[in-house]
């Protein structure tokens, strides 16, 4: 009776092992199929100029994925050998060998898996989009932080005429808002070079963009974050220095503006100078797009409650164009102007002329919030609006538009890389056609993250 029961249990265990091995074999074969798809995508996206890098990557990819697959196949086939062997011989030693077989198989499979993981290079590492930054201020440093945490972007040069390399190192490592840089050491190699870990980054100190030798760095794209060269004519000076593309990290009066998640798909390779719009536009536009697409916007007003920026005064001081803007930033709520709402009309032409807005500058160091009040074309309850935003935040706009029903405050979003996080509990509706919507954004980190996203998008299409 015991032997019969043991035999039944053994058959179930063996059957389970067979199924597991079959699944593993299918998964291993799937890796090779995925590799072929990736290689095809690589040639389509990057052309044949990088073919030697592509083949080098896939040589190692297939070498070790095939090794893992062959071992898995061997384990699957070898399953039948002990079974036949057991049917013909029932010695104690043979029985022991059979019972050890699953453990032996699992051990070898683990070894092959570790080898594959050890030599399986991340696909994105092959295509390092070269980034140079001019202006190592608030946004410039955070763009560098974001880039250095990604595998598909390589920072190769920084230009700033006002700070030395040792001061750059200090300002990069220590940040009052985003904390101490913890990913790798940042040191000064010499007066013209910083070391991020072992990666050298060239440092220039030119005031005139035409004099910056971007071409010598192999520069693909320049992030213009000085806040000075924000129109096409001024930013074009970087092209004379050898840059291929320029992304302005500020609104521009004449450069095409793109907001990731909203209109970046309209970018064309012939555009050499573009703007990433403003942090507030990056927050407002995804939210406005969802509402307009689902319910239609007749008209609306926006208010951004915005944290302090470097252009404000620490104590009362002269400000000829904006008298209120000259008052102490840390002691006042200061009404101010913003072009963010009107800029939405540039990235979403269907909303042109339908939105305008203003700002309140408040004494917080980071994270701002948009208050969008709109009249809708299509009647909708507030719950229907929430459901639409949540659906988009989990779908096409995931990573760009967020959704929360928690009882959050501004500091909860420090370091949040999303452009806009809708606060479901903060909004209200007067009726089914008139609603107030509230959305948070880290005006520093979230915006810097979109600069890099736009850079990668431009590089994939143009370079």
Long-range contacts (C-beta under 8 A, 24 or more apart in sequence): 13-102, 14-79, 14-83, 17-79, 17-102, 17-105, 18-76, 18-79, 21-72, 21-75, 21-76, 21-79, 21-105, 22-76, 24-72, 24-75, 24-76, 24-109, 25-69, 25-72, 25-73, 25-76, 28-65, 28-68, 28-69, 28-72, 28-73, 29-69, 31-65, 31-68, 31-69, 32-62, 32-65, 32-66, 32-69, 35-61, 35-62, 35-65, 38-123, 42-126, 42-127, 45-460, 46-127, 50-126, 50-127, 53-126, 53-127, 54-126, 57-121, 57-123, 57-126, 60-119, 60-120, 60-121, 61-120, 61-121, 63-119, 64-115, 64-116, 64-119, 64-120, 65-116, 65-120, 67-112, 67-115, 67-116, 68-112, 68-113, 68-115, 68-116, 71-108, 71-109, 71-112, 72-109, 72-112, 75-105, 75-108, 75-109, 78-105, 79-105, 122-151, 124-151, 124-152, 125-151, 125-152, 127-152, 128-152, 128-153, 128-154, 129-153, 129-154, 129-220, 129-221, 129-455, 129-456, 129-459, 129-463, 130-154, 130-156, 130-217, 130-218, 130-219, 130-220, 130-221, 131-155, 131-156, 131-220, 131-221, 131-223, 131-452, 131-455, 132-156, 132-157, 132-158, 132-159, 132-214, 132-217, 132-219, 132-221, 132-222, 132-223, 132-243, 133-157, 133-158, 133-159, 133-222, 133-223, 133-225, 134-158, 134-159, 134-160, 134-209, 134-212, 134-222, 134-223, 134-224, 134-225, 134-226, 134-238, 135-159, 135-160, 135-224, 135-225, 135-226, 135-227, 135-228, 136-160, 136-163, 136-168, 136-171, 136-172, 136-225, 137-225, 137-226, 137-227, 137-310, 138-309, 138-310, 138-444, 139-225, 139-249, 139-444, 139-447, 139-448, 139-451, 140-223, 140-225, 140-226, 140-249, 141-171, 141-172, 141-175, 142-178, 142-444, 142-445, 142-448, 143-223, 143-225, 143-249, 143-448, 143-451, 143-452, 144-172, 145-172, 145-178, 145-181, 145-448, 146-417, 146-445, 146-448, 146-449, 146-451, 146-452, 147-452, 148-183, 148-196, 149-183, 150-452, 152-456, 153-452, 153-455, 153-456, 154-199, 155-196, 155-199, 155-201, 156-201, 156-202, 156-217, 156-218, 156-219, 157-201, 157-202, 157-203, 157-204, 157-214, 157-217, 157-219, 158-194, 158-201, 158-202, 158-203, 158-204, 159-203, 159-204, 159-205, 159-206, 159-212, 160-203, 160-204, 160-205, 161-205, 161-206, 161-207, 164-191, 165-190, 165-191, 165-192, 165-193, 165-194, 165-203, 168-194, 168-203, 169-194, 176-365, 177-365, 177-366, 177-414, 177-444, 178-366, 178-414, 178-415, 178-444, 178-445, 208-237, 209-234, 209-235, 209-237, 209-238, 209-240, 209-241, 210-237, 210-240, 210-241, 211-241, 212-238, 212-241, 213-241, 213-242, 214-238, 214-241, 214-242, 214-243, 215-241, 215-242, 215-243, 216-242, 217-242, 219-243, 219-244, 220-244, 220-245, 220-459, 220-463, 221-245, 221-246, 221-247, 221-455, 221-458, 221-459, 221-463, 222-246, 222-247, 223-247, 223-249, 223-451, 223-455, 224-248, 224-249, 225-249, 225-250, 230-255, 230-275, 231-255, 232-273, 235-273, 236-272, 236-273, 239-272, 239-273, 244-272, 244-462, 244-463, 245-272, 245-273, 245-274, 245-458, 245-459, 245-462, 245-463, 246-272, 246-273, 246-274, 247-274, 247-275, 247-276, 247-451, 247-454, 247-455, 247-458, 248-273, 248-274, 248-275, 248-276, 249-276, 249-447, 249-448, 249-451, 250-275, 250-276, 250-278, 251-275, 251-277, 251-278, 251-281, 251-339, 251-340, 251-343, 257-281, 257-343, 257-346, 257-347, 258-347, 258-454, 259-285, 259-286, 259-347, 259-419, 259-450, 260-400, 260-419, 260-450, 260-453, 260-454, 260-457, 261-285, 261-286, 261-289, 261-396, 261-397, 261-400, 261-401, 261-419, 262-286, 262-289, 262-347, 262-348, 263-347, 263-348, 264-454, 264-457, 267-457, 267-458, 267-461, 269-461, 269-462, 274-454, 274-458, 276-447, 276-450, 276-451, 276-454, 277-340, 277-343, 277-347, 278-338, 278-339, 278-340, 278-343, 278-447, 279-368, 279-441, 279-443, 279-444, 279-446, 279-447, 280-304, 280-306, 280-338, 280-340, 280-359, 280-368, 280-370, 280-441, 280-443, 281-340, 281-343, 281-344, 281-347, 282-419, 282-420, 282-441, 282-446, 282-447, 282-450, 283-368, 283-370, 283-419, 283-420, 283-439, 283-440, 283-441, 283-443, 283-446, 284-340, 284-341, 284-344, 284-355, 284-370, 284-372, 284-420, 284-439, 285-344, 285-347, 285-348, 286-397, 286-400, 286-401, 286-419, 286-420, 287-370, 287-372, 287-389, 287-401, 287-420, 287-422, 287-437, 287-439, 288-344, 288-348, 288-351, 288-355, 288-372, 288-374, 289-348, 290-388, 290-389, 290-392, 290-397, 290-401, 291-372, 291-374, 291-376, 291-385, 291-388, 291-389, 291-437, 292-348, 292-350, 292-351, 294-378, 294-380, 294-385, 294-388, 295-376, 295-377, 295-378, 295-380, 295-385, 295-388, 296-376, 296-377, 296-378, 297-351, 297-354, 297-355, 297-374, 297-375, 297-376, 297-377, 298-354, 298-374, 298-375, 298-376, 298-377, 299-354, 299-355, 299-374, 299-375, 300-341, 300-354, 300-355, 300-372, 300-373, 300-374, 300-375, 301-341, 301-355, 301-356, 301-357, 301-372, 301-373, 301-374, 302-340, 302-341, 302-355, 302-356, 302-357, 302-358, 302-370, 302-371, 302-372, 302-373, 303-357, 303-358, 303-359, 303-360, 303-370, 303-371, 304-338, 304-340, 304-357, 304-358, 304-359, 304-360, 304-368, 304-369, 304-370, 304-371, 305-359, 305-360, 305-362, 305-368, 305-369, 305-371, 306-336, 306-338, 306-359, 306-360, 306-361, 306-362, 306-368, 306-443, 307-361, 307-362, 307-364, 307-365, 307-366, 307-367, 307-368, 307-410, 307-443, 308-361, 308-362, 308-363, 308-364, 308-365, 309-361, 309-443, 312-361, 325-361, 329-361, 329-363, 330-363, 331-363, 332-361, 332-363, 333-360, 333-361, 333-362, 333-363, 334-360, 334-361, 334-362, 335-359, 335-360, 335-361, 336-360, 336-361, 364-410, 366-410, 366-414, 366-442, 366-443, 366-444, 366-445, 367-410, 367-411, 367-413, 367-414, 367-440, 367-441, 367-442, 367-443, 368-410, 368-440, 368-441, 368-443, 369-410, 369-423, 369-438, 369-439, 369-440, 369-441, 370-420, 370-438, 370-439, 370-440, 370-441, 371-436, 371-437, 371-438, 372-436, 372-437, 372-438, 372-439, 373-434, 373-435, 373-436, 373-437, 374-434, 374-435, 374-437, 375-433, 375-434, 376-432, 376-433, 376-434, 376-435, 379-432, 379-433, 380-432, 381-429, 381-432, 382-427, 382-428, 382-429, 382-435, 385-427, 385-429, 385-435, 385-437, 386-422, 386-424, 386-427, 389-422, 389-424, 390-422, 390-424, 393-422, 400-450, 408-440, 410-440, 413-440, 413-441, 413-442, 414-442, 414-445, 415-442, 415-445, 416-440, 416-441, 416-442, 416-445, 416-446, 417-442, 417-445, 417-446, 417-449, 418-446, 419-446, 419-447, 419-449, 419-450, 420-446
